Amino acid sequence: MIKPCFSPQDADWLALRAALWPEAQNHLEQMAKAQSDPDSYGVYLAYSDAGEAVGFVEIGLRHEPIGGIKSAPVGYLEALYVQPESRRQGIARELLAVAEEWAQFAGCEVLVSGVSLDDKQGRERHASLGFEAGEKVVFYCKRVGS
């Protein structure tokens, strides 16, 4: 079962985010920011038959060109996560379908997601979910002021 999440203090959402990004320290701040603009950001949680939260998806609108896509806005898959013990049951596909519906309802023609070039497993997962590789970009960084 998949349900929308409307609370920036939802304990299930927080636990799933912490499982995906254990190094992040500002989950509650990011969750509050996401929930402050529900027209531009959506969150959905997947629950097991026993009522336990087992996965989530976060989707946002981006109005700038991304990855060579010319149409705007685009739906951006901010996060898609399923607990390891609940994988290979179609939950990620269900969450992705909800994200696609959300993006379409928001007027998007395209759903975009990003993965590092060195993340082979992530690229394979995206391909298995129907994503096609778009424009590949390398970001360069230069320190300033030192």
N, C-alpha and C positions, 0 to 999 in steps of 0.2 A: 504494500500500500504506500502511495506517495502523497504527501500532504505539503501545502505551502507553509512556510515558516514566517511568522510576522513579528516575532519578538527578538529584539537585539540581545536579550538576556537568556535565550533558550539554552538550557543546559545540554540537551542532546546535540544541538548544532555546535556548541562550544567544544564538546568532547570529540566530535568528528573532525572539526577543524584542527584541534590539538593533535589528533592522530595523524592527520595529513601533514601538518606543518609544526612539528614538535619544537622547533627552534624559535618560532615566532613568539613574541612577548606581548603583542598588542591586539589579541583576538577581539576582546570586548570592544575596543575602540573601532576596529575595522567593521565589526558586526553592527555597531550603532550607526556608523557612517553609511553602510549599505542599506540599512532599514530606514534611513532618513529620506530616501528618495525611491519609493516603491515603483514609480513609473520607469525608473532607469535601472533597477536592480531587482532580481528575483532570487529567492532561496526556497529549495524544496528538500524535504527529508524523506528517505525511504525507511519503512518500518517492516520488521519481520512479522510473521503471523502471531508471534508472541507479544508484539507491541514494542519491541526494542528497536531503537534507531540504528540502522546498519549502513547508511550511506547518505550522501547529500550532493546537491549540485547548486552552484552559484552562477548566475548569468547576469551580464550587464550590457548596457547599450554603449557603443562607442560611435562617436560622430565624425571622427577623423579617419582618413584612409588607413587601412591596415593590410599589410601583406599583399599589396597590389590590387586589393578589392576597391573598385571605384564607387559602388553603391554605398549610400549611408542613410540611416544608421545601419550598423551591423551588430548582430548579437555576438557577444564575446563570452566564451565559456571560461569563466574565472576559476572554477574548481569543479571537479568531478571525482568523488571518492566513495569507495565501498570497502567496508571492513574486510580484512583478508579472509576471515572464516565465512563470509557471505558472498564471496566472489564466485564467478562461473555459474550464476543462477539467473542471469539476464537483468540484474538490478541496474547495472550501469546503462544498459540500453534503454530501460524504462526511464531512468533519470534524464538521459539524453533526449528522449522523445518529448518529455515535459519541457526541457529547455528549448527545443526546437519550436514547440507550440507557443511558448512564451515569446520567443524572438519573432515568430511570424505575426502574432497578435500585436507586437510592438511596431510592426511595419518593416521588419528586416527581410531582406531577400537572402541573406547569407549568415551562417553561424561560423565564427572563427575561433580557433583555439591555438595556443602556442606551446611549443615544446623545444627544449634545447637540442641543438644539433647532435650533441654527444649522448643524448638520452635515447638509445636505440629501443629500449623497451617501451618508452613513452610514445615514440613514433609508431611502433608496431601496434600499440593499443589504439592510437588515433585512427590508423588505417583500418583496423578491424571494426571500428565503429562507423566507418563510412567517410571519414575525412580524407581529403586529398591534399598533398603537399602544395603549398602556395609559394609565394616569393620567399626566398631564403635571404636573410639579412644578418650581417655581423655588426654588432655594436662595438664601437671603439671608445675607450675611456681615457681621459687625460686629466691628471690631477692639476688643479689650479691653486695658486696662492701659496705654494710651498717651494 
